[in-house]
Amino acid sequence: MKILKDILYRVNIKAIAGNTGIAVGDLHFDSRKVQLNDVFIAIRGSLSDGHDFIKKAVDQGALAVICEEMPEHKVNGITYVEVEDSKRALAYMASNYYENPSEKLKLVGVTGTNGKTTIATLLFQLFTNAGYKVGLLSTVKVMVGDKEYSAIRTTPDSITINSYLNEMNDAGVEFCFMEVSSHGIDQHRTTALKFEGGIFTNLSHDHLDYHKDFAEYRDVKKRFFDELPASAFAIVNTDDKNGSVMIQNTKAKTFSYALKSYADYKAQILENQFTGLLLKINDHELWTKLIGHFNAYNILAIYATAEQLGLKSLEILQLISELNSVSGRFQYVVSEKEKITAIVDYAHTPDALKNVLETINSIRTKNEELITVVGCGGDRDRTKRPKMGHIASALSTKVIFTSDNPRTENPETIIEEIEKGVEPQNFKKTMSITNRKQAIKTACQLAENKDIILIAGKGHETYQEVKGERFDFDDLKIVNETLKQLGK
């Protein structure tokens, strides 16, 4: 049990009705989870308003209610606290409840459109290999040392984040690497956390179903760096024009990384093959098993972060050379007989798809076909769909448009919107097969000796979401099994 007034430390309070000196149980913003003596925080969401469930929470035993608007009818014995912003209040309350766990380890946030999962996961891998106890909060999974949990969203809610960080404190974790999404920043899920550092990867077309426009999307990302303390570091990709924007108002110590322009951390690609990259980083040569120029950026960010966290240069280079690729990020298999390379990648934005296709084209000899299987998720940013169609058809020799996670949308409608981006000269390259498994099978049937298949969009996901249900679906498993069945 905790004392309510202690949990409310730093919360912007407008009015109180009742006693804040009471002992309370758990914090909840979902009224269905409320039990005796718990605190209910009423959050205004896009689909529902928590204020409509205050009575239900009290009926279930809530002892205190945090809200942006006091209810007309108050129940005797219940404490009501009116706050400026419930989401922000929740962030501070969650942090206070778990005794500010982010202050007891070194927390590094990674934000940007592409590369967040790769950088956070590889930093977890690198520091683990260096002998430290490490935590990870990512799209793919949550790690508390060697204990693994499944991830529900890129940046969890404030209660979940602080609960995991508290568990990391108990486990003796020294470093934690965390993906920070624009949704997470905008909804104050990362507010009240103390970050040791922040990394900016890049900014391109994504989440415009949520944000009004690109400028708002950029400014939300920037807010993460605006809120870093003076004791923190900020590492930004200055080959992206938004890199300098991110750090305009930050109090943190700033560092830059780049392949094309002057930067504190600079790299040159010496060799780029399907087996890996040979890089020159600040006059040191390095071989890595990671592939593609986009991974050169990721490696630079990792190198810079590790150095700012106290590791020595030569040790970092050695550790980077041992890193393995991240699940669903340029993962590939090569068929036994015809040596067909099948690549699975999470590329679900125009920029990410372009990066992956350009990387493949820079490596292949052009004697092989490049067959791309791609779709777009339903109930998400529709404006990127024709851009994905344009890029896929322009940079591949054959393209199969298919279903991704259609969610509540009609998959045929999504495919039609993707097809609108195909230019007339590329029409003959394309076909549409709604069933994703059949689309992958067709790509395998079309592929011949040493051809390349790219299956983009879902990456690490092992499910397909259709009409509110999730069905088992693993791109890598399906393409591997199909190639074997076809005897290729």
C-alpha positions as CSV (number, residue, x, y, z in Angstrom):
1,M,0.0,0.0,0.0
2,K,1.1,3.6,-0.8
3,I,0.0,6.9,0.5
4,L,-1.9,8.9,-2.1
5,K,-0.3,12.2,-1.5
6,D,3.2,10.7,-2.0
7,I,2.1,9.2,-5.3
8,L,0.8,12.7,-6.4
9,Y,4.2,14.4,-6.1
10,R,4.9,16.7,-9.0
11,V,1.3,16.3,-10.4
12,N,-0.4,19.5,-11.5
13,I,-3.5,19.5,-9.3
14,K,-6.4,21.9,-9.8
15,A,-8.7,20.7,-7.0
16,I,-9.1,18.0,-4.3
17,A,-12.3,16.6,-2.8
18,G,-11.5,14.3,0.1
19,N,-8.4,13.1,1.9
20,T,-5.0,12.5,0.1
21,G,-3.4,11.1,3.3
22,I,-5.1,7.7,2.6
23,A,-3.3,4.4,1.9
24,V,-4.2,3.0,-1.6
25,G,-3.6,-0.1,-3.6
26,D,-2.7,-0.3,-7.3
27,L,-3.0,2.3,-10.1
28,H,-5.4,1.6,-13.0
29,F,-6.7,3.6,-16.0
30,D,-8.8,0.6,-17.1
31,S,-11.9,0.5,-14.9
32,R,-12.3,-3.3,-15.5
33,K,-9.1,-3.9,-13.6
34,V,-10.0,-1.8,-10.5
35,Q,-10.2,-3.7,-7.2
36,L,-10.7,-2.7,-3.5
37,N,-8.7,0.4,-2.4
38,D,-7.2,1.0,-5.9
39,V,-6.7,4.4,-7.7
40,F,-8.6,5.0,-10.9
41,I,-7.1,7.5,-13.4
42,A,-9.7,8.7,-15.9
43,I,-8.0,9.1,-19.3
44,R,-9.6,10.7,-22.4
45,G,-8.8,8.4,-25.3
46,S,-9.6,8.4,-29.1
47,L,-12.2,5.6,-28.7
48,S,-13.5,6.1,-25.1
49,D,-13.4,8.6,-22.2
50,G,-12.4,7.2,-18.8
51,H,-14.6,9.8,-17.2
52,D,-17.6,7.8,-18.3
53,F,-16.3,4.9,-16.2
54,I,-15.7,6.7,-12.9
55,K,-18.9,5.3,-11.3
56,K,-18.0,1.8,-12.4
57,A,-14.5,2.1,-10.9
58,V,-15.9,3.4,-7.6
59,D,-18.5,0.6,-7.5
60,Q,-15.7,-1.9,-8.0
61,G,-13.8,-0.5,-4.9
62,A,-11.7,2.4,-6.1
63,L,-10.7,4.6,-3.1
64,A,-9.5,7.5,-5.2
65,V,-10.3,9.0,-8.6
66,I,-7.9,11.1,-10.7
67,C,-9.8,13.1,-13.4
68,E,-9.7,16.2,-15.5
69,E,-13.3,17.1,-14.6
70,M,-14.9,16.5,-11.3
71,P,-18.0,14.2,-11.5
72,E,-21.4,15.9,-10.5
73,H,-22.2,13.2,-8.0
74,K,-19.4,12.3,-5.6
75,V,-19.5,9.3,-3.2
76,N,-18.7,9.9,0.4
77,G,-15.4,8.5,1.5
78,I,-13.9,8.6,-2.0
79,T,-11.1,11.1,-2.8
80,Y,-11.4,12.9,-6.1
81,V,-8.4,14.8,-7.5
82,E,-8.9,17.1,-10.5
83,V,-5.7,17.5,-12.6
84,E,-4.6,19.5,-15.6
85,D,-3.8,16.5,-17.7
86,S,-4.7,12.9,-16.7
87,K,-2.1,11.3,-19.0
88,R,0.7,13.5,-17.6
89,A,-0.6,12.8,-14.1
90,L,-0.5,9.1,-14.7
91,A,3.1,9.3,-15.8
92,Y,4.2,11.0,-12.6
93,M,2.1,8.8,-10.4
94,A,3.4,5.6,-12.0
95,S,7.0,6.8,-11.5
96,N,6.3,7.8,-7.9
97,Y,4.5,4.6,-7.2
98,Y,7.5,2.5,-8.1
99,E,9.9,5.0,-6.4
100,N,11.3,6.5,-9.6
101,P,13.0,3.4,-11.0
102,S,14.4,5.2,-14.1
103,E,16.7,7.1,-11.8
104,K,18.4,3.9,-10.6
105,L,19.7,2.7,-14.0
106,K,21.0,4.3,-17.2
107,L,18.0,4.6,-19.5
108,V,18.6,5.4,-23.2
109,G,15.6,6.2,-25.5
110,V,15.7,5.6,-29.3
111,T,13.3,7.6,-31.5
112,G,12.8,8.2,-35.2
113,T,10.8,6.5,-38.0
114,N,13.1,3.6,-38.9
115,G,15.8,1.8,-37.0
116,K,14.5,2.1,-33.4
117,T,14.1,-1.6,-32.8
118,T,17.4,-2.5,-34.4
119,I,19.4,0.0,-32.4
120,A,17.7,-0.7,-29.1
121,T,18.0,-4.5,-29.6
122,L,21.7,-4.4,-30.7
123,L,22.6,-2.1,-27.8
124,F,21.0,-4.6,-25.5
125,Q,23.0,-7.4,-27.2
126,L,26.2,-5.4,-27.1
127,F,26.1,-4.5,-23.5
128,T,25.0,-8.0,-22.5
129,N,28.0,-9.4,-24.4
130,A,30.2,-6.8,-22.5
131,G,29.2,-8.5,-19.3
132,Y,26.5,-6.0,-18.0
133,K,23.0,-6.7,-16.8
134,V,20.8,-5.0,-19.3
135,G,17.1,-4.2,-20.0
136,L,15.2,-3.8,-23.2
137,L,11.8,-2.2,-24.0
138,S,11.1,-2.8,-27.7
139,T,8.5,-3.5,-30.3
140,V,9.6,-7.1,-30.5
141,K,10.1,-8.0,-26.8
142,V,10.8,-6.8,-23.3
143,M,14.0,-8.1,-21.6
144,V,14.8,-7.9,-17.9
145,G,18.3,-9.4,-18.0
146,D,17.8,-12.8,-19.5
147,K,14.1,-12.9,-18.6
148,E,11.9,-12.3,-21.7
149,Y,8.3,-10.9,-21.9
150,S,6.2,-10.4,-25.0
151,A,5.7,-6.8,-26.2
152,I,2.2,-5.4,-26.9
153,R,3.2,-2.0,-28.3
154,T,6.3,0.0,-29.1
155,T,6.1,2.2,-26.1
156,P,4.0,0.7,-23.3
157,D,1.8,2.8,-20.9
158,S,3.4,4.6,-18.0
159,I,2.4,2.0,-15.4
160,T,3.8,-0.9,-17.5
161,I,7.1,0.9,-18.2
162,N,7.7,1.8,-14.6
163,S,6.7,-1.7,-13.5
164,Y,9.3,-3.2,-15.8
165,L,12.0,-0.7,-14.8
166,N,11.3,-1.5,-11.1
167,E,11.8,-5.2,-11.9
168,M,15.0,-4.2,-13.7
169,N,16.1,-2.4,-10.5
170,D,15.4,-5.5,-8.4
171,A,17.4,-7.7,-10.9
172,G,20.4,-5.4,-10.8
173,V,20.1,-4.0,-14.3
174,E,22.6,-1.2,-15.1
175,F,21.5,-0.1,-18.6
176,C,18.1,-0.1,-20.3
177,F,17.5,0.6,-24.0
178,M,14.0,1.7,-24.9
179,E,12.2,2.4,-28.2
180,V,10.3,5.8,-27.9
181,S,7.4,6.1,-30.3
182,S,5.7,9.4,-31.3
183,H,2.5,8.0,-29.8
184,G,4.3,7.4,-26.5
185,I,5.7,10.9,-26.4
186,D,2.4,12.5,-27.4
187,Q,0.5,10.6,-24.8
188,H,3.1,11.3,-22.1
189,R,4.0,7.7,-21.6
190,T,7.7,8.7,-21.3
191,T,7.0,11.8,-19.1
192,A,8.6,11.6,-15.7
193,L,11.3,9.1,-16.8
194,K,14.9,10.1,-16.3
195,F,16.9,9.5,-19.5
196,E,20.6,9.1,-19.6
197,G,20.5,9.7,-23.3
198,G,18.5,9.9,-26.5
199,I,19.1,8.8,-30.1
200,F,17.4,10.2,-33.2
201,T,17.6,7.9,-36.3
202,N,15.6,9.6,-39.1
203,L,12.2,10.9,-40.0
204,S,10.0,9.9,-42.9
205,H,6.4,9.3,-43.8
206,D,4.6,7.4,-41.0
207,H,1.7,7.7,-38.5
208,L,-0.1,10.5,-40.4
209,D,-3.3,8.7,-39.5
210,Y,-2.5,9.8,-35.9
211,H,-0.7,13.1,-36.4
212,K,-2.3,15.9,-38.3
213,D,0.6,16.4,-40.6
214,F,4.4,15.8,-40.9
215,A,5.3,19.0,-39.0
216,E,3.3,17.8,-36.0
217,Y,4.9,14.3,-36.2
218,R,8.4,16.0,-36.3
219,D,7.6,18.3,-33.4
220,V,6.3,15.5,-31.2
221,K,9.6,13.6,-31.8
222,K,11.5,16.8,-31.0
223,R,9.7,17.1,-27.6
224,F,11.6,14.0,-26.4
225,F,14.9,15.9,-26.9
226,D,13.5,19.2,-25.5
227,E,12.8,17.3,-22.2
228,L,16.2,15.7,-21.8
229,P,18.1,17.0,-18.8
230,A,21.4,18.8,-19.0
231,S,23.1,15.6,-17.6
232,A,22.0,13.6,-20.6
233,F,23.4,13.2,-24.1
234,A,21.6,13.5,-27.5
235,I,22.9,11.6,-30.5
236,V,21.4,12.6,-33.8
237,N,21.7,11.5,-37.5
238,T,22.7,14.8,-39.3
239,D,22.4,13.2,-42.7
240,D,18.7,13.6,-42.0
241,K,17.7,17.3,-42.2
242,N,15.5,16.8,-39.1
243,G,18.5,15.8,-37.0
244,S,19.5,19.4,-36.3
245,V,15.9,20.3,-35.6
246,M,15.6,17.7,-32.9
247,I,18.4,19.3,-30.8
248,Q,17.5,23.0,-31.3
249,N,16.2,23.4,-27.8
250,T,17.7,20.5,-25.9
251,K,19.7,21.0,-22.7
252,A,21.5,17.7,-23.3
253,K,25.1,17.4,-24.6
254,T,24.8,16.9,-28.4
255,F,26.7,14.6,-30.7
256,S,26.2,13.8,-34.4
257,Y,26.6,10.8,-36.7
258,A,26.6,10.6,-40.5
259,L,27.8,8.8,-43.6
260,K,27.6,11.8,-46.0
261,S,28.3,14.9,-44.0
262,Y,30.6,16.1,-41.3
263,A,29.8,14.6,-37.9
264,D,31.3,13.6,-34.5
265,Y,30.9,10.0,-35.5
266,K,31.6,9.4,-39.2
267,A,31.6,6.1,-41.2
268,Q,32.5,5.0,-44.7
269,I,31.2,1.9,-46.3
270,L,34.2,0.0,-47.8
271,E,32.3,-3.2,-48.8
272,N,28.6,-4.1,-48.9
273,Q,27.7,-7.8,-49.3
274,F,25.0,-10.2,-48.3
275,T,27.4,-11.6,-45.8
276,G,27.9,-8.2,-44.1
277,L,29.5,-4.8,-44.2
278,L,33.1,-3.6,-44.1
279,L,33.1,-0.1,-42.5
280,K,35.6,2.5,-41.6
281,I,34.4,4.3,-38.4
282,N,36.6,7.3,-37.3
283,D,39.7,5.8,-38.9
284,H,39.0,2.2,-37.5
285,E,38.0,-0.6,-39.9
286,L,35.2,-2.9,-38.8
287,W,33.6,-6.0,-40.3
288,T,29.9,-6.6,-39.2
289,K,27.4,-9.3,-40.1
290,L,24.7,-6.6,-40.5
291,I,23.8,-5.7,-44.1
292,G,23.1,-2.5,-46.0
293,H,23.8,1.2,-45.7
294,F,20.8,1.7,-43.3
295,N,22.6,-0.6,-40.9
296,A,25.8,1.5,-41.3
297,Y,23.7,4.3,-39.7
298,N,22.5,2.0,-37.0
299,I,26.0,0.8,-36.2
300,L,27.2,4.4,-36.0
301,A,24.5,5.2,-33.5
302,I,25.4,2.1,-31.5
303,Y,29.1,3.0,-31.5
304,A,28.4,6.6,-30.4
305,T,26.0,5.5,-27.6
306,A,28.4,2.9,-26.3
307,E,31.2,5.4,-26.1
308,Q,29.0,8.0,-24.3
309,L,28.0,5.3,-21.8
310,G,31.7,4.7,-21.0
311,L,32.9,1.8,-23.2
312,K,36.3,2.1,-24.8
313,S,36.6,2.4,-28.6
314,L,38.4,-0.8,-29.4
315,E,36.1,-2.8,-27.1
316,I,33.1,-1.3,-28.9
317,L,34.5,-2.3,-32.3
318,Q,35.1,-5.8,-31.1
319,L,31.6,-6.1,-29.7
320,I,29.9,-4.7,-32.8
321,S,31.7,-7.3,-35.0
322,E,30.0,-10.0,-32.9
323,L,26.5,-8.6,-33.2
324,N,23.8,-10.7,-34.9
325,S,20.9,-9.3,-36.9
326,V,17.6,-8.5,-35.2
327,S,14.5,-10.7,-35.7
328,G,12.6,-9.6,-38.8
329,R,15.2,-7.0,-39.8
330,F,16.8,-8.1,-43.1
331,Q,16.6,-11.7,-42.0
332,Y,17.3,-14.1,-44.8
333,V,17.5,-17.8,-45.8
334,V,19.2,-19.3,-48.9
335,S,17.5,-22.3,-50.6
336,E,19.6,-25.4,-50.7
337,K,19.4,-26.3,-54.4
338,E,18.8,-23.1,-56.5
339,K,20.5,-20.7,-53.9
340,I,17.4,-18.4,-53.9
341,T,17.8,-15.7,-51.3
342,A,14.6,-14.9,-49.4
343,I,14.7,-11.8,-47.2
344,V,12.1,-10.9,-44.6
345,D,12.1,-7.3,-43.4
346,Y,9.8,-5.1,-41.3
347,A,9.9,-2.3,-43.9
348,H,6.4,-0.9,-43.6
349,T,7.1,2.8,-44.5
350,P,8.1,4.2,-47.9
351,D,11.5,5.2,-46.7
352,A,12.3,1.8,-45.1
353,L,11.1,-0.1,-48.2
354,K,13.2,2.1,-50.4
355,N,16.3,1.6,-48.1
356,V,15.9,-2.2,-48.2
357,L,15.3,-2.4,-52.0
358,E,18.2,0.0,-52.7
359,T,20.5,-2.1,-50.5
360,I,19.5,-5.3,-52.3
361,N,20.0,-3.7,-55.7
362,S,23.5,-2.4,-54.7
363,I,24.6,-5.9,-53.8
364,R,23.0,-8.0,-56.5
365,T,24.7,-8.5,-59.9
366,K,21.5,-7.6,-61.9
367,N,21.5,-11.0,-63.5
368,E,18.9,-12.1,-60.8
369,E,15.3,-11.3,-60.5
370,L,14.2,-9.2,-57.4
371,I,10.7,-10.3,-56.5
372,T,9.0,-8.2,-53.8
373,V,6.0,-9.2,-51.8
374,V,4.5,-6.3,-50.0
375,G,1.3,-4.9,-48.5
376,C,0.1,-2.1,-46.1
377,G,-1.6,-2.4,-42.8
378,G,-5.3,-1.6,-42.4
379,D,-6.6,1.2,-40.1
380,R,-3.3,3.1,-40.5
381,D,-1.9,5.9,-42.5
382,R,-3.6,5.6,-46.0
383,T,-1.5,8.3,-47.7
384,K,1.6,6.1,-47.7
385,R,0.0,3.3,-49.7
386,P,0.5,4.6,-53.2
387,K,4.1,5.7,-52.2
388,M,4.8,2.0,-51.2
389,G,3.4,0.8,-54.6
390,H,5.5,3.3,-56.5
391,I,8.7,2.4,-54.7
392,A,8.2,-1.4,-54.8
393,S,7.4,-1.4,-58.6
394,A,10.2,1.0,-59.5
395,L,12.9,-0.8,-57.6
396,S,11.9,-4.5,-58.2
397,T,11.8,-6.7,-61.3
398,K,8.5,-8.3,-60.2
399,V,6.1,-7.2,-57.5
400,I,3.2,-9.1,-55.8
401,F,0.9,-6.8,-53.8
402,T,-0.8,-8.6,-51.0
403,S,-2.5,-8.4,-47.6
404,D,-0.5,-7.2,-44.5
405,N,-2.5,-6.8,-41.3
406,P,-5.8,-5.6,-42.8
407,R,-7.4,-5.3,-39.4
408,T,-10.9,-4.0,-39.9
409,E,-10.4,-2.9,-43.6
410,N,-11.1,-4.8,-46.8
411,P,-7.7,-6.1,-48.0
412,E,-8.7,-5.7,-51.6
413,T,-9.4,-2.0,-51.0
414,I,-5.9,-1.5,-49.4
415,I,-4.3,-3.2,-52.4
416,E,-6.2,-1.0,-54.9
417,E,-4.8,2.1,-53.0
418,I,-1.2,0.7,-53.2
419,E,-1.6,0.1,-56.9
420,K,-2.5,3.7,-57.6
421,G,1.2,4.6,-57.0
422,V,2.4,2.3,-59.9
423,E,3.6,4.2,-62.9
424,P,2.4,3.0,-66.4
425,Q,5.8,1.6,-67.4
426,N,5.8,-0.7,-64.3
427,F,2.3,-2.1,-64.7
428,K,3.6,-5.3,-66.3
429,K,5.9,-6.0,-63.3
430,T,3.0,-6.2,-60.8
431,M,0.3,-8.6,-59.8
432,S,-2.1,-8.8,-56.8
433,I,-2.7,-11.8,-54.6
434,T,-4.8,-11.0,-51.5
435,N,-3.9,-14.2,-49.6
436,R,-0.5,-13.5,-48.2
437,K,0.5,-17.1,-47.9
438,Q,-0.4,-17.7,-51.6
439,A,1.5,-14.5,-52.5
440,I,4.7,-15.9,-50.9
441,K,4.2,-19.3,-52.5
442,T,3.8,-17.6,-55.9
443,A,7.0,-15.6,-55.4
444,C,8.8,-18.8,-54.6
445,Q,7.4,-20.5,-57.7
446,L,8.5,-17.5,-59.9
447,A,12.0,-17.5,-58.4
448,E,14.8,-19.3,-60.3
449,N,18.5,-19.9,-59.7
450,K,20.0,-17.2,-57.5
451,D,17.0,-14.9,-57.6
452,I,16.1,-12.8,-54.6
453,I,12.7,-12.6,-52.9
454,L,11.9,-9.7,-50.5
455,I,8.9,-10.1,-48.2
456,A,8.3,-6.8,-46.6
457,G,6.1,-5.2,-44.0
458,K,5.6,-7.7,-41.2
459,G,9.2,-8.7,-40.2
460,H,9.3,-10.2,-36.7
461,E,5.5,-10.5,-36.4
462,T,4.3,-14.1,-36.1
463,Y,0.6,-13.3,-36.7
464,Q,-1.8,-11.7,-39.1
465,E,-4.6,-9.5,-37.8
466,V,-7.9,-9.8,-39.6
467,K,-11.2,-8.3,-38.3
468,G,-10.0,-8.1,-34.7
469,E,-8.5,-11.6,-34.6
470,R,-4.9,-12.6,-34.7
471,F,-4.0,-15.7,-36.7
472,D,-0.6,-17.5,-36.7
473,F,1.5,-16.2,-39.6
474,D,5.3,-16.1,-39.9
475,D,6.8,-14.8,-43.1
476,L,10.2,-16.4,-42.6
477,K,8.8,-19.8,-41.7
478,I,6.4,-19.8,-44.6
479,V,9.0,-18.8,-47.3
480,N,11.5,-21.3,-45.9
481,E,9.0,-24.2,-45.8
482,T,7.7,-23.3,-49.3
483,L,11.2,-23.2,-50.9
484,K,11.9,-26.7,-49.4
485,Q,8.5,-28.1,-50.6
486,L,9.2,-26.8,-54.1
487,G,12.6,-28.5,-54.0
488,K,14.4,-25.3,-54.8
